[in-house]
Amino acid sequence: MPLTYDPPGPLEFVRDDKPDAPDLVTCWAQKGAPRQLVKLKNIPVLVVMSEASYHASYDHCTVKYLRNAGVNVTYRRLAEAGIHGNGHMMMLEKNNEAIAAVMMSWLDETVRK
């Protein structure tokens, strides 16, 4: 199913003035009134960020963009759950069960209500 925006039309982007923190990249956002990703509006989304992932410096931008487009996104940083040092391939890490527990907790809180 293609992702479509409402209202339809070409997207334009603008870069934020500065990064959200010194160790993060500067994000891009939709210019003007944000178009909505209506097909994702009622689907809860979880973005899990590990400290040593190459995504660590910009995952927050993905979350901001999706929220701005009307998507229900939860952003979980593993470090805030006491899980440190993991890379991008979390399912291959020795502590993958602890990481899976964070995801299962979100599923229980969000999807299995």
C-alpha positions as a printed Julia matrix, in Angstrom:
113×3 Matrix{Float64}:
  0.0     0.0    0.0
  1.63    3.28  -1.03
  2.13    5.94   1.6
  0.12    8.97   0.6
 -0.16   12.4    2.13
 -3.28   14.42   2.77
 -3.66   16.86   1.27
 -1.95   15.43  -1.82
  0.68   17.37  -3.67
  4.4    17.96  -3.73
  6.3    18.02  -0.46
  8.68   20.82   0.42
 11.14   20.69   3.27
 12.89   23.13   5.56
 15.84   22.47   7.84
 15.6    23.25  11.55
 17.72   26.18  12.75
 19.88   24.02  15.0
 20.15   20.46  16.27
 18.15   19.41  19.33
 21.38   18.58  21.17
 25.11   18.89  20.43
 25.49   15.2   19.56
 22.46   15.1   17.21
 22.05   16.07  13.57
 19.86   18.96  12.49
 16.45   17.71  11.37
 14.37   18.48   8.31
 10.61   19.09   8.47
  7.79   19.65   6.07
  7.57   23.27   5.0
  4.35   25.03   5.93
  1.32   23.17   7.23
  2.38   19.52   7.51
  0.69   16.99   5.27
 -0.64   13.97   7.12
  0.2    10.31   6.54
 -3.43    9.3    6.95
 -2.9     5.57   6.3
 -0.55    5.43   9.29
 -2.62    7.66  11.57
 -4.25    4.79  13.5
 -1.25    2.45  13.57
  0.94    2.74  16.67
  4.65    2.84  15.82
  7.64    2.15  18.06
 11.12    3.49  17.29
 13.81    1.93  19.48
 17.19    3.65  19.62
 20.38    2.05  20.88
 23.38    4.11  21.92
 25.94    2.73  19.46
 23.69    2.52  16.42
 24.6     4.61  13.42
 21.0     5.85  13.67
 21.58    7.29  17.16
 22.32   10.78  15.89
 19.21   11.06  13.72
 16.46    8.69  14.89
 14.9    11.6   16.76
 14.42   13.34  13.39
 12.44   10.4   12.04
 10.24   10.49  15.14
  9.68   14.26  14.87
  8.81   13.95  11.17
  6.34   11.12  11.71
  4.65   12.89  14.64
  4.36   16.04  12.57
  2.68   13.94   9.86
  0.09   12.67  12.33
  1.6     9.26  13.14
  1.29    7.91  16.7
  4.99    7.3   17.47
  6.62    6.19  20.69
 10.37    6.79  20.94
 12.24    4.5   23.32
 15.92    5.04  24.04
 17.39    1.82  25.41
 19.78    3.8   27.62
 16.78    5.24  29.48
 15.76    1.64  30.24
 19.25    0.93  31.59
 20.37   -0.93  28.46
 23.69    0.46  27.26
 26.18    0.03  24.43
 24.07   -1.74  21.85
 24.48   -1.25  18.12
 21.96   -1.19  15.3
 21.52   -4.98  15.05
 19.89   -5.28  18.47
 18.42   -8.73  17.85
 21.97  -10.12  17.54
 23.24   -8.64  20.8
 23.93  -10.81  23.84
 21.31   -8.86  25.79
 18.63   -9.2   23.09
 16.14  -10.59  25.59
 16.32   -7.38  27.65
 15.77   -5.36  24.47
 12.85   -7.6   23.48
 11.36   -7.01  26.95
 11.33   -3.25  26.29
  9.49   -3.86  23.03
  7.07   -6.33  24.63
  6.31   -3.83  27.37
  5.39   -1.26  24.71
  3.2    -3.83  22.96
  1.44   -4.61  26.24
  0.91   -0.9   27.0
 -0.1     0.14  23.49
 -1.47   -2.67  21.39
 -2.8    -5.22  23.85
 -4.91   -2.82  25.93
